[in-house]
């Protein structure tokens, strides 16, 4: 029998080349409980804020809140709170989306509290436990 040993660097390279398996993706929260992630394209970015907010941001209804922004072709923000349908804000003025944060890989889902999101090459779909949610991609934004 012939055995071959691969170096750690070679194994790391092979793991990077292997296709990602679709599934639940964990994205750690910062010290104040916020979670930030982008889609792999970098065109959509989201911030989850826990109930009670943070030292610098308080959701209108006390939270929790999921806010996602799309950059192109026009800047739009969608906010999903604990009650009622998502709110779409066209041209919100503030355009700080999509910095260097975790990427929610295509085919993966993320969830925190009452919110969950599914990333795909077609776009980002997010829902709350109340049944309301939204879909965002480059072509359109749909809220329910």
N, CA, C and O atoms as a GROMACS GRO file, in nm:
protein
  576
    1UNK      N    1   0.083  -0.117   0.000
    1UNK     CA    2   0.000   0.000   0.000
    1UNK      C    3   0.088   0.124   0.000
    1UNK      O    4   0.192   0.128   0.066
    2UNK      N    5   0.046   0.224  -0.074
    2UNK     CA    6   0.122   0.348  -0.087
    2UNK      C    7   0.049   0.459  -0.012
    2UNK      O    8  -0.068   0.485  -0.040
    3UNK      N    9   0.113   0.524   0.080
    3UNK     CA   10   0.054   0.633   0.156
    3UNK      C   11   0.125   0.762   0.124
    3UNK      O   12   0.248   0.765   0.110
    4UNK      N   13   0.049   0.868   0.114
    4UNK     CA   14   0.107   0.998   0.085
    4UNK      C   15   0.062   1.095   0.194
    4UNK      O   16  -0.055   1.095   0.232
    5UNK      N   17   0.151   1.175   0.244
    5UNK     CA   18   0.120   1.272   0.347
    5UNK      C   19   0.116   1.410   0.284
    5UNK      O   20   0.207   1.450   0.212
    6UNK      N   21   0.010   1.484   0.312
    6UNK     CA   22  -0.004   1.621   0.263
    6UNK      C   23   0.033   1.717   0.375
    6UNK      O   24   0.001   1.694   0.491
    7UNK      N   25   0.100   1.823   0.338
    7UNK     CA   26   0.137   1.923   0.438
    7UNK      C   27   0.012   2.000   0.480
    7UNK      O   28  -0.090   1.997   0.410
    8UNK      N   29   0.019   2.068   0.591
    8UNK     CA   30  -0.094   2.148   0.641
    8UNK      C   31  -0.131   2.256   0.540
    8UNK      O   32  -0.249   2.284   0.520
    9UNK      N   33  -0.032   2.316   0.477
    9UNK     CA   34  -0.058   2.420   0.377
    9UNK      C   35  -0.134   2.364   0.258
    9UNK      O   36  -0.225   2.428   0.205
   10UNK      N   37  -0.098   2.244   0.214
   10UNK     CA   38  -0.167   2.181   0.101
   10UNK      C   39  -0.310   2.147   0.139
   10UNK      O   40  -0.401   2.166   0.058
   11UNK      N   41  -0.332   2.096   0.260
   11UNK     CA   42  -0.467   2.064   0.305
   11UNK      C   43  -0.553   2.190   0.314
   11UNK      O   44  -0.670   2.188   0.276
   12UNK      N   45  -0.495   2.297   0.362
   12UNK     CA   46  -0.566   2.424   0.370
   12UNK      C   47  -0.606   2.472   0.232
   12UNK      O   48  -0.718   2.520   0.214
   13UNK      N   49  -0.517   2.460   0.135
   13UNK     CA   50  -0.547   2.501  -0.002
   13UNK      C   51  -0.659   2.415  -0.059
   13UNK      O   52  -0.750   2.467  -0.123
   14UNK      N   53  -0.654   2.284  -0.036
   14UNK     CA   54  -0.758   2.195  -0.086
   14UNK      C   55  -0.893   2.226  -0.023
   14UNK      O   56  -0.995   2.222  -0.092
   15UNK      N   57  -0.896   2.256   0.105
   15UNK     CA   58  -1.021   2.291   0.172
   15UNK      C   59  -1.081   2.418   0.114
   15UNK      O   60  -1.203   2.429   0.102
   16UNK      N   61  -0.996   2.513   0.078
   16UNK     CA   62  -1.044   2.638   0.020
   16UNK      C   63  -1.103   2.615  -0.118
   16UNK      O   64  -1.200   2.681  -0.155
   17UNK      N   65  -1.046   2.523  -0.194
   17UNK     CA   66  -1.094   2.494  -0.329
   17UNK      C   67  -1.221   2.411  -0.328
   17UNK      O   68  -1.297   2.415  -0.425
   18UNK      N   69  -1.246   2.336  -0.223
   18UNK     CA   70  -1.364   2.252  -0.217
   18UNK      C   71  -1.490   2.337  -0.211
   18UNK      O   72  -1.489   2.443  -0.148
   19UNK      N   73  -1.598   2.294  -0.276
   19UNK     CA   74  -1.720   2.372  -0.272
   19UNK      C   75  -1.778   2.377  -0.132
   19UNK      O   76  -1.771   2.279  -0.057
   20UNK      N   77  -1.833   2.490  -0.097
   20UNK     CA   78  -1.894   2.506   0.035
   20UNK      C   79  -2.023   2.426   0.040
   20UNK      O   80  -2.097   2.421  -0.059
   21UNK      N   81  -2.050   2.365   0.151
   21UNK     CA   82  -2.173   2.291   0.167
   21UNK      C   83  -2.280   2.386   0.218
   21UNK      O   84  -2.258   2.462   0.313
   22UNK      N   85  -2.396   2.381   0.154
   22UNK     CA   86  -2.505   2.467   0.196
   22UNK      C   87  -2.548   2.429   0.336
   22UNK      O   88  -2.547   2.311   0.373
   23UNK      N   89  -2.584   2.527   0.413
   23UNK     CA   90  -2.630   2.499   0.548
   23UNK      C   91  -2.638   2.624   0.630
   23UNK      O   92  -2.628   2.735   0.578
   24UNK      N   93  -2.654   2.606   0.756
   24UNK     CA   94  -2.662   2.718   0.849
   24UNK      C   95  -2.522   2.774   0.873
   24UNK      O   96  -2.426   2.700   0.896
   25UNK      N   97  -2.512   2.905   0.868
   25UNK     CA   98  -2.383   2.971   0.888
   25UNK      C   99  -2.390   3.055   1.014
   25UNK      O  100  -2.483   3.135   1.031
   26UNK      N  101  -2.295   3.039   1.102
   26UNK     CA  102  -2.287   3.117   1.224
   26UNK      C  103  -2.201   3.239   1.200
   26UNK      O  104  -2.089   3.228   1.151
   27UNK      N  105  -2.255   3.355   1.235
   27UNK     CA  106  -2.180   3.480   1.224
   27UNK      C  107  -2.182   3.541   1.364
   27UNK      O  108  -2.288   3.571   1.417
   28UNK      N  109  -2.065   3.560   1.424
   28UNK     CA  110  -2.061   3.608   1.562
   28UNK      C  111  -2.109   3.752   1.577
   28UNK      O  112  -2.092   3.835   1.488
   29UNK      N  113  -2.169   3.778   1.691
   29UNK     CA  114  -2.214   3.913   1.725
   29UNK      C  115  -2.098   3.992   1.784
   29UNK      O  116  -2.003   3.935   1.837
   30UNK      N  117  -2.108   4.125   1.773
   30UNK     CA  118  -2.007   4.209   1.837
   30UNK      C  119  -2.039   4.221   1.986
   30UNK      O  120  -2.134   4.159   2.034
   31UNK      N  121  -1.962   4.298   2.060
   31UNK     CA  122  -1.977   4.309   2.206
   31UNK      C  123  -2.116   4.358   2.248
   31UNK      O  124  -2.160   4.328   2.359
   32UNK      N  125  -2.185   4.433   2.161
   32UNK     CA  126  -2.317   4.484   2.196
   32UNK      C  127  -2.430   4.401   2.137
   32UNK      O  128  -2.547   4.440   2.145
   33UNK      N  129  -2.396   4.287   2.077
   33UNK     CA  130  -2.498   4.197   2.027
   33UNK      C  131  -2.537   4.214   1.882
   33UNK      O  132  -2.620   4.139   1.831
   34UNK      N  133  -2.479   4.312   1.813
   34UNK     CA  134  -2.510   4.331   1.672
   34UNK      C  135  -2.435   4.229   1.587
   34UNK      O  136  -2.323   4.190   1.618
   35UNK      N  137  -2.500   4.186   1.478
   35UNK     CA  138  -2.441   4.094   1.382
   35UNK      C  139  -2.444   4.162   1.246
   35UNK      O  140  -2.549   4.210   1.203
   36UNK      N  141  -2.329   4.167   1.179
   36UNK     CA  142  -2.322   4.226   1.045
   36UNK      C  143  -2.276   4.121   0.946
   36UNK      O  144  -2.186   4.042   0.974
   37UNK      N  145  -2.340   4.122   0.828
   37UNK     CA  146  -2.295   4.034   0.720
   37UNK      C  147  -2.332   4.095   0.586
   37UNK      O  148  -2.423   4.177   0.576
   38UNK      N  149  -2.260   4.052   0.483
   38UNK     CA  150  -2.285   4.093   0.345
   38UNK      C  151  -2.310   3.968   0.261
   38UNK      O  152  -2.276   3.857   0.302
   39UNK      N  153  -2.370   3.989   0.145
   39UNK     CA  154  -2.376   3.882   0.047
   39UNK      C  155  -2.239   3.876  -0.021
   39UNK      O  156  -2.165   3.974  -0.018
   40UNK      N  157  -2.204   3.762  -0.081
   40UNK     CA  158  -2.073   3.752  -0.146
   40UNK      C  159  -2.045   3.858  -0.253
   40UNK      O  160  -1.930   3.894  -0.275
   41UNK      N  161  -2.150   3.907  -0.320
   41UNK     CA  162  -2.132   4.010  -0.423
   41UNK      C  163  -2.089   4.144  -0.362
   41UNK      O  164  -2.031   4.227  -0.431
   42UNK      N  165  -2.117   4.164  -0.232
   42UNK     CA  166  -2.088   4.290  -0.168
   42UNK      C  167  -2.192   4.397  -0.196
   42UNK      O  168  -2.175   4.511  -0.155
   43UNK      N  169  -2.301   4.362  -0.265
   43UNK     CA  170  -2.404   4.459  -0.301
   43UNK      C  171  -2.512   4.471  -0.194
   43UNK      O  172  -2.586   4.569  -0.193
   44UNK      N  173  -2.522   4.373  -0.105
   44UNK     CA  174  -2.624   4.375   0.000
   44UNK      C  175  -2.555   4.353   0.134
   44UNK      O  176  -2.475   4.261   0.149
   45UNK      N  177  -2.587   4.438   0.230
   45UNK     CA  178  -2.532   4.426   0.363
   45UNK      C  179  -2.640   4.436   0.468
   45UNK      O  180  -2.734   4.515   0.453
   46UNK      N  181  -2.630   4.356   0.575
   46UNK     CA  182  -2.732   4.353   0.679
   46UNK      C  183  -2.671   4.373   0.817
   46UNK      O  184  -2.556   4.338   0.843
   47UNK      N  185  -2.754   4.430   0.904
   47UNK     CA  186  -2.717   4.447   1.045
   47UNK      C  187  -2.836   4.403   1.130
   47UNK      O  188  -2.946   4.455   1.116
   48UNK      N  189  -2.811   4.306   1.218
   48UNK     CA  190  -2.909   4.265   1.317
   48UNK      C  191  -2.877   4.341   1.445
   48UNK      O  192  -2.763   4.343   1.490
   49UNK      N  193  -2.980   4.403   1.503
   49UNK     CA  194  -2.965   4.473   1.631
   49UNK      C  195  -3.057   4.405   1.733
   49UNK      O  196  -3.176   4.388   1.705
   50UNK      N  197  -3.005   4.366   1.849
   50UNK     CA  198  -3.087   4.295   1.947
   50UNK      C  199  -3.190   4.387   2.013
   50UNK      O  200  -3.183   4.510   2.003
   51UNK      N  201  -3.286   4.326   2.081
   51UNK     CA  202  -3.386   4.400   2.157
   51UNK      C  203  -3.315   4.494   2.254
   51UNK      O  204  -3.220   4.453   2.322
   52UNK      N  205  -3.359   4.617   2.260
   52UNK     CA  206  -3.297   4.716   2.348
   52UNK      C  207  -3.190   4.799   2.278
   52UNK      O  208  -3.148   4.902   2.331
   53UNK      N  209  -3.146   4.755   2.160
   53UNK     CA  210  -3.049   4.833   2.083
   53UNK      C  211  -2.908   4.826   2.139
   53UNK      O  212  -2.871   4.734   2.211
   54UNK      N  213  -2.830   4.928   2.103
   54UNK     CA  214  -2.691   4.937   2.147
   54UNK      C  215  -2.668   5.075   2.209
   54UNK      O  216  -2.760   5.155   2.219
   55UNK      N  217  -2.547   5.102   2.249
   55UNK     CA  218  -2.516   5.232   2.309
   55UNK      C  219  -2.525   5.344   2.207
   55UNK      O  220  -2.538   5.461   2.245
   56UNK      N  221  -2.520   5.312   2.077
   56UNK     CA  222  -2.524   5.417   1.973
   56UNK      C  223  -2.646   5.408   1.882
   56UNK      O  224  -2.667   5.499   1.801
   57UNK      N  225  -2.727   5.301   1.893
   57UNK     CA  226  -2.843   5.287   1.806
   57UNK      C  227  -2.958   5.219   1.878
   57UNK      O  228  -2.941   5.112   1.937
   58UNK      N  229  -3.074   5.281   1.872
   58UNK     CA  230  -3.196   5.226   1.932
   58UNK      C  231  -3.301   5.207   1.822
   58UNK      O  232  -3.343   5.305   1.762
   59UNK      N  233  -3.344   5.084   1.796
   59UNK     CA  234  -3.451   5.063   1.698
   59UNK      C  235  -3.577   5.138   1.740
   59UNK      O  236  -3.602   5.154   1.860
   60UNK      N  237  -3.656   5.184   1.642
   60UNK     CA  238  -3.775   5.263   1.672
   60UNK      C  239  -3.871   5.195   1.768
   60UNK      O  240  -3.926   5.259   1.858
   61UNK      N  241  -3.892   5.065   1.749
   61UNK     CA  242  -3.989   4.994   1.833
   61UNK      C  243  -3.923   4.915   1.946
   61UNK      O  244  -3.987   4.830   2.008
   62UNK      N  245  -3.795   4.942   1.972
   62UNK     CA  246  -3.724   4.874   2.079
   62UNK      C  247  -3.649   4.748   2.036
   62UNK      O  248  -3.566   4.696   2.110
   63UNK      N  249  -3.680   4.700   1.915
   63UNK     CA  250  -3.609   4.585   1.860
   63UNK      C  251  -3.666   4.454   1.906
   63UNK      O  252  -3.762   4.450   1.983
   64UNK      N  253  -3.608   4.348   1.862
   64UNK     CA  254  -3.492   4.339   1.773
   64UNK      C  255  -3.526   4.389   1.633
   64UNK      O  256  -3.642   4.409   1.599
   65UNK      N  257  -3.422   4.411   1.554
   65UNK     CA  258  -3.440   4.466   1.421
   65UNK      C  259  -3.337   4.408   1.324
   65UNK      O  260  -3.222   4.385   1.361
   66UNK      N  261  -3.379   4.385   1.201
   66UNK     CA  262  -3.290   4.345   1.094
   66UNK      C  263  -3.300   4.450   0.985
   66UNK      O  264  -3.408   4.474   0.931
   67UNK      N  265  -3.188   4.512   0.953
   67UNK     CA  266  -3.182   4.616   0.851
   67UNK      C  267  -3.085   4.574   0.742
   67UNK      O  268  -2.969   4.545   0.771
   68UNK      N  269  -3.133   4.570   0.617
   68UNK     CA  270  -3.047   4.532   0.505
   68UNK      C  271  -3.050   4.643   0.400
   68UNK      O  272  -3.156   4.700   0.372
   69UNK      N  273  -2.935   4.672   0.343
   69UNK     CA  274  -2.923   4.775   0.241
   69UNK      C  275  -2.868   4.716   0.112
   69UNK      O  276  -2.780   4.630   0.114
   70UNK      N  277  -2.922   4.765   0.000
   70UNK     CA  278  -2.871   4.728  -0.131
   70UNK      C  279  -2.806   4.852  -0.190
   70UNK      O  280  -2.863   4.961  -0.184
   71UNK      N  281  -2.687   4.835  -0.248
   71UNK     CA  282  -2.613   4.948  -0.302
   71UNK      C  283  -2.652   4.980  -0.446
   71UNK      O  284  -2.688   5.094  -0.477
   72UNK      N  285  -2.645   4.880  -0.535
   72UNK     CA  286  -2.670   4.901  -0.678
   72UNK      C  287  -2.797   4.831  -0.723
   72UNK      O  288  -2.827   4.723  -0.672
   73UNK      N  289  -2.872   4.887  -0.817
   73UNK     CA  290  -2.846   5.005  -0.897
   73UNK      C  291  -2.883   5.135  -0.826
   73UNK      O  292  -2.841   5.242  -0.868
   74UNK      N  293  -2.963   5.125  -0.718
   74UNK     CA  294  -2.992   5.242  -0.636
   74UNK      C  295  -2.989   5.198  -0.491
   74UNK      O  296  -3.018   5.082  -0.458
   75UNK      N  297  -2.953   5.290  -0.404
   75UNK     CA  298  -2.938   5.258  -0.262
   75UNK      C  299  -3.075   5.249  -0.198
   75UNK      O  300  -3.152   5.345  -0.202
   76UNK      N  301  -3.106   5.134  -0.138
   76UNK     CA  302  -3.234   5.110  -0.072
   76UNK      C  303  -3.207   5.036   0.058
   76UNK      O  304  -3.119   4.950   0.065
   77UNK      N  305  -3.282   5.070   0.162
   77UNK     CA  306  -3.273   5.000   0.289
   77UNK      C  307  -3.409   4.938   0.321
   77UNK      O  308  -3.513   4.999   0.299
   78UNK      N  309  -3.407   4.817   0.374
   78UNK     CA  310  -3.528   4.748   0.417
   78UNK      C  311  -3.509   4.715   0.565
   78UNK      O  312  -3.405   4.662   0.605
   79UNK      N  313  -3.611   4.747   0.646
   79UNK     CA  314  -3.603   4.724   0.790
   79UNK      C  315  -3.717   4.631   0.832
   79UNK      O  316  -3.833   4.655   0.800
   80UNK      N  317  -3.680   4.526   0.903
   80UNK     CA  318  -3.778   4.430   0.954
   80UNK      C  319  -3.769   4.432   1.106
   80UNK      O  320  -3.664   4.405   1.164
   81UNK      N  321  -3.881   4.464   1.169
   81UNK     CA  322  -3.888   4.466   1.314
   81UNK      C  323  -3.964   4.348   1.368
   81UNK      O  324  -3.997   4.256   1.292
   82UNK      N  325  -3.993   4.347   1.498
   82UNK     CA  326  -4.061   4.233   1.558
   82UNK      C  327  -4.210   4.226   1.524
   82UNK      O  328  -4.272   4.120   1.542
   83UNK      N  329  -4.268   4.335   1.477
   83UNK     CA  330  -4.411   4.340   1.446
   83UNK      C  331  -4.431   4.401   1.308
   83UNK      O  332  -4.353   4.486   1.264
   84UNK      N  333  -4.534   4.355   1.240
   84UNK     CA  334  -4.574   4.415   1.114
   84UNK      C  335  -4.481   4.384   0.998
   84UNK      O  336  -4.379   4.317   1.014
   85UNK      N  337  -4.519   4.436   0.880
   85UNK     CA  338  -4.440   4.410   0.759
   85UNK      C  339  -4.308   4.487   0.758
   85UNK      O  340  -4.288   4.581   0.835
   86UNK      N  341  -4.220   4.446   0.669
   86UNK     CA  342  -4.093   4.516   0.651
   86UNK      C  343  -4.120   4.654   0.592
   86UNK      O  344  -4.220   4.675   0.523
   87UNK      N  345  -4.031   4.746   0.619
   87UNK     CA  346  -4.040   4.883   0.566
   87UNK      C  347  -3.928   4.904   0.467
   87UNK      O  348  -3.811   4.878   0.496
   88UNK      N  349  -3.964   4.952   0.348
   88UNK     CA  350  -3.865   4.983   0.245
   88UNK      C  351  -3.841   5.133   0.242
   88UNK      O  352  -3.935   5.212   0.234
   89UNK      N  353  -3.713   5.172   0.249
   89UNK     CA  354  -3.677   5.314   0.245
   89UNK      C  355  -3.594   5.336   0.119
   89UNK      O  356  -3.481   5.290   0.109
   90UNK      N  357  -3.653   5.408   0.023
   90UNK     CA  358  -3.581   5.439  -0.101
   90UNK      C  359  -3.497   5.563  -0.076
   90UNK      O  360  -3.545   5.659  -0.017
   91UNK      N  361  -3.373   5.560  -0.120
   91UNK     CA  362  -3.280   5.671  -0.102
   91UNK      C  363  -3.274   5.716   0.044
   91UNK      O  364  -3.314   5.828   0.075
   92UNK      N  365  -3.226   5.630   0.133
   92UNK     CA  366  -3.223   5.663   0.275
   92UNK      C  367  -3.123   5.772   0.314
   92UNK      O  368  -3.119   5.814   0.430
   93UNK      N  369  -3.044   5.818   0.218
   93UNK     CA  370  -2.946   5.922   0.248
   93UNK      C  371  -2.816   5.866   0.298
   93UNK      O  372  -2.710   5.890   0.240
   94UNK      N  373  -2.823   5.790   0.408
   94UNK     CA  374  -2.703   5.728   0.464
   94UNK      C  375  -2.661   5.613   0.374
   94UNK      O  376  -2.741   5.525   0.342
   95UNK      N  377  -2.535   5.614   0.332
   95UNK     CA  378  -2.490   5.510   0.240
   95UNK      C  379  -2.360   5.448   0.288
   95UNK      O  380  -2.256   5.462   0.223
   96UNK      N  381  -2.366   5.380   0.402
   96UNK     CA  382  -2.246   5.320   0.460
   96UNK      C  383  -2.245   5.169   0.450
   96UNK      O  384  -2.179   5.101   0.528
   97UNK      N  385  -2.319   5.116   0.354
   97UNK     CA  386  -2.334   4.971   0.343
   97UNK      C  387  -2.209   4.899   0.297
   97UNK      O  388  -2.124   4.952   0.225
   98UNK      N  389  -2.203   4.778   0.343
   98UNK     CA  390  -2.122   4.673   0.284
   98UNK      C  391  -1.972   4.689   0.303
   98UNK      O  392  -1.895   4.682   0.207
   99UNK      N  393  -1.931   4.710   0.426
   99UNK     CA  394  -1.789   4.716   0.459
   99UNK      C  395  -1.728   4.577   0.465
   99UNK      O  396  -1.786   4.480   0.415
  100UNK      N  397  -1.614   4.569   0.525
  100UNK     CA  398  -1.540   4.444   0.534
  100UNK      C  399  -1.589   4.362   0.654
  100UNK      O  400  -1.528   4.365   0.761
  101UNK      N  401  -1.700   4.289   0.634
  101UNK     CA  402  -1.758   4.206   0.740
  101UNK      C  403  -1.778   4.064   0.685
  101UNK      O  404  -1.744   4.036   0.570
  102UNK      N  405  -1.833   3.977   0.768
  102UNK     CA  406  -1.855   3.838   0.728
  102UNK      C  407  -1.944   3.830   0.604
  102UNK      O  408  -2.031   3.914   0.584
  103UNK      N  409  -1.921   3.729   0.522
  103UNK     CA  410  -2.003   3.704   0.403
  103UNK      C  411  -2.095   3.586   0.431
  103UNK      O  412  -2.050   3.481   0.478
  104UNK      N  413  -2.223   3.603   0.402
  104UNK     CA  414  -2.319   3.493   0.411
  104UNK      C  415  -2.314   3.422   0.276
  104UNK      O  416  -2.371   3.470   0.178
  105UNK      N  417  -2.247   3.309   0.271
  105UNK     CA  418  -2.220   3.238   0.147
  105UNK      C  419  -2.349   3.200   0.074
  105UNK      O  420  -2.450   3.170   0.138
  106UNK      N  421  -2.344   3.201  -0.058
  106UNK     CA  422  -2.458   3.156  -0.138
  106UNK      C  423  -2.495   3.014  -0.098
  106UNK      O  424  -2.409   2.928  -0.084
  107UNK      N  425  -2.624   2.992  -0.080
  107UNK     CA  426  -2.673   2.860  -0.039
  107UNK      C  427  -2.682   2.844   0.111
  107UNK      O  428  -2.739   2.746   0.160
  108UNK      N  429  -2.627   2.939   0.186
  108UNK     CA  430  -2.629   2.930   0.332
  108UNK      C  431  -2.740   3.014   0.391
  108UNK      O  432  -2.790   3.109   0.329
  109UNK      N  433  -2.777   2.978   0.513
  109UNK     CA  434  -2.876   3.055   0.587
  109UNK      C  435  -2.814   3.105   0.716
  109UNK      O  436  -2.715   3.050   0.766
  110UNK      N  437  -2.874   3.209   0.770
  110UNK     CA  438  -2.831   3.268   0.898
  110UNK      C  439  -2.958   3.293   0.978
  110UNK      O  440  -3.062   3.327   0.920
  111UNK      N  441  -2.952   3.278   1.108
  111UNK     CA  442  -3.066   3.313   1.192
  111UNK      C  443  -3.019   3.364   1.327
  111UNK      O  444  -2.916   3.322   1.380
  112UNK      N  445  -3.098   3.454   1.381
  112UNK     CA  446  -3.071   3.511   1.513
  112UNK      C  447  -3.204   3.559   1.567
  112UNK      O  448  -3.277   3.633   1.500
  113UNK      N  449  -3.237   3.518   1.689
  113UNK     CA  450  -3.364   3.559   1.747
  113UNK      C  451  -3.479   3.515   1.658
  113UNK      O  452  -3.489   3.398   1.622
  114UNK      N  453  -3.565   3.610   1.622
  114UNK     CA  454  -3.683   3.578   1.541
  114UNK      C  455  -3.660   3.594   1.390
  114UNK      O  456  -3.754   3.581   1.312
  115UNK      N  457  -3.536   3.622   1.348
  115UNK     CA  458  -3.508   3.648   1.207
  115UNK      C  459  -3.424   3.537   1.144
  115UNK      O  460  -3.340   3.475   1.211
  116UNK      N  461  -3.448   3.513   1.016
  116UNK     CA  462  -3.363   3.421   0.940
  116UNK      C  463  -3.350   3.473   0.798
  116UNK      O  464  -3.442   3.533   0.743
  117UNK      N  465  -3.233   3.448   0.737
  117UNK     CA  466  -3.204   3.491   0.601
  117UNK      C  467  -3.144   3.376   0.523
  117UNK      O  468  -3.074   3.291   0.579
  118UNK      N  469  -3.172   3.373   0.394
  118UNK     CA  470  -3.118   3.274   0.302
  118UNK      C  471  -3.049   3.349   0.189
  118UNK      O  472  -3.111   3.432   0.122
  119UNK      N  473  -2.921   3.319   0.167
  119UNK     CA  474  -2.843   3.383   0.061
  119UNK      C  475  -2.838   3.290  -0.060
  119UNK      O  476  -2.814   3.170  -0.045
  120UNK      N  477  -2.860   3.346  -0.178
  120UNK     CA  478  -2.847   3.268  -0.301
  120UNK      C  479  -2.795   3.360  -0.411
  120UNK      O  480  -2.793   3.482  -0.394
  121UNK      N  481  -2.755   3.303  -0.521
  121UNK     CA  482  -2.709   3.385  -0.634
  121UNK      C  483  -2.823   3.470  -0.689
  121UNK      O  484  -2.798   3.567  -0.760
  122UNK      N  485  -2.946   3.434  -0.657
  122UNK     CA  486  -3.062   3.512  -0.702
  122UNK      C  487  -3.089   3.632  -0.613
  122UNK      O  488  -3.156   3.726  -0.656
  123UNK      N  489  -3.039   3.631  -0.487
  123UNK     CA  490  -3.062   3.742  -0.396
  123UNK      C  491  -3.066   3.697  -0.251
  123UNK      O  492  -3.026   3.585  -0.218
  124UNK      N  493  -3.114   3.785  -0.166
  124UNK     CA  494  -3.122   3.760  -0.022
  124UNK      C  495  -3.268   3.764   0.021
  124UNK      O  496  -3.338   3.861  -0.007
  125UNK      N  497  -3.312   3.659   0.088
  125UNK     CA  498  -3.448   3.650   0.138
  125UNK      C  499  -3.442   3.641   0.290
  125UNK      O  500  -3.372   3.556   0.344
  126UNK      N  501  -3.516   3.730   0.359
  126UNK     CA  502  -3.517   3.730   0.505
  126UNK      C  503  -3.660   3.731   0.555
  126UNK      O  504  -3.746   3.796   0.496
  127UNK      N  505  -3.685   3.660   0.665
  127UNK     CA  506  -3.818   3.655   0.725
  127UNK      C  507  -3.808   3.664   0.876
  127UNK      O  508  -3.706   3.630   0.937
  128UNK      N  509  -3.916   3.711   0.935
  128UNK     CA  510  -3.929   3.714   1.080
  128UNK      C  511  -4.025   3.604   1.122
  128UNK      O  512  -4.098   3.550   1.039
  129UNK      N  513  -4.027   3.571   1.249
  129UNK     CA  514  -4.115   3.464   1.298
  129UNK      C  515  -4.262   3.502   1.284
  129UNK      O  516  -4.349   3.416   1.293
  130UNK      N  517  -4.291   3.632   1.261
  130UNK     CA  518  -4.428   3.677   1.243
  130UNK      C  519  -4.476   3.656   1.098
  130UNK      O  520  -4.590   3.691   1.066
  131UNK      N  521  -4.392   3.600   1.011
  131UNK     CA  522  -4.430   3.573   0.873
  131UNK      C  523  -4.398   3.685   0.775
  131UNK      O  524  -4.405   3.665   0.654
  132UNK      N  525  -4.362   3.801   0.826
  132UNK     CA  526  -4.326   3.913   0.739
  132UNK      C  527  -4.179   3.900   0.698
  132UNK      O  528  -4.101   3.832   0.765
  133UNK      N  529  -4.144   3.966   0.589
  133UNK     CA  530  -4.006   3.959   0.543
  133UNK      C  531  -3.983   4.037   0.417
  133UNK      O  532  -4.062   4.125   0.381
  134UNK      N  533  -3.873   4.005   0.348
  134UNK     CA  534  -3.838   4.076   0.225
  134UNK      C  535  -3.742   3.993   0.141
  134UNK      O  536  -3.678   3.900   0.190
  135UNK      N  537  -3.735   4.029   0.014
  135UNK     CA  538  -3.641   3.972  -0.080
  135UNK      C  539  -3.570   4.089  -0.148
  135UNK      O  540  -3.635   4.184  -0.192
  136UNK      N  541  -3.437   4.082  -0.156
  136UNK     CA  542  -3.358   4.189  -0.216
  136UNK      C  543  -3.260   4.129  -0.317
  136UNK      O  544  -3.191   4.032  -0.287
  137UNK      N  545  -3.255   4.188  -0.435
  137UNK     CA  546  -3.147   4.158  -0.530
  137UNK      C  547  -3.123   4.284  -0.612
  137UNK      O  548  -3.184   4.388  -0.586
  138UNK      N  549  -3.036   4.275  -0.710
  138UNK     CA  550  -2.999   4.393  -0.788
  138UNK      C  551  -3.118   4.446  -0.868
  138UNK      O  552  -3.127   4.567  -0.891
  139UNK      N  553  -3.208   4.358  -0.911
  139UNK     CA  554  -3.320   4.397  -0.995
  139UNK      C  555  -3.440   4.450  -0.919
  139UNK      O  556  -3.513   4.536  -0.969
  140UNK      N  557  -3.462   4.399  -0.796
  140UNK     CA  558  -3.585   4.438  -0.726
  140UNK      C  559  -3.573   4.422  -0.575
  140UNK      O  560  -3.483   4.356  -0.523
  141UNK      N  561  -3.669   4.484  -0.507
  141UNK     CA  562  -3.687   4.468  -0.364
  141UNK      C  563  -3.836   4.440  -0.342
  141UNK      O  564  -3.921   4.516  -0.388
  142UNK      N  565  -3.866   4.330  -0.273
  142UNK     CA  566  -4.004   4.292  -0.245
  142UNK      C  567  -4.020   4.280  -0.095
  142UNK      O  568  -3.940   4.212  -0.029
  143UNK      N  569  -4.123   4.344  -0.039
  143UNK     CA  570  -4.149   4.334   0.105
  143UNK      C  571  -4.286   4.271   0.127
  143UNK      O  572  -4.378   4.286   0.046
  144UNK      N  573  -4.296   4.199   0.239
  144UNK     CA  574  -4.428   4.141   0.275
  144UNK      C  575  -4.448   4.151   0.425
  144UNK      O  576  -4.551   4.108   0.477
   0.00000   0.00000   0.00000
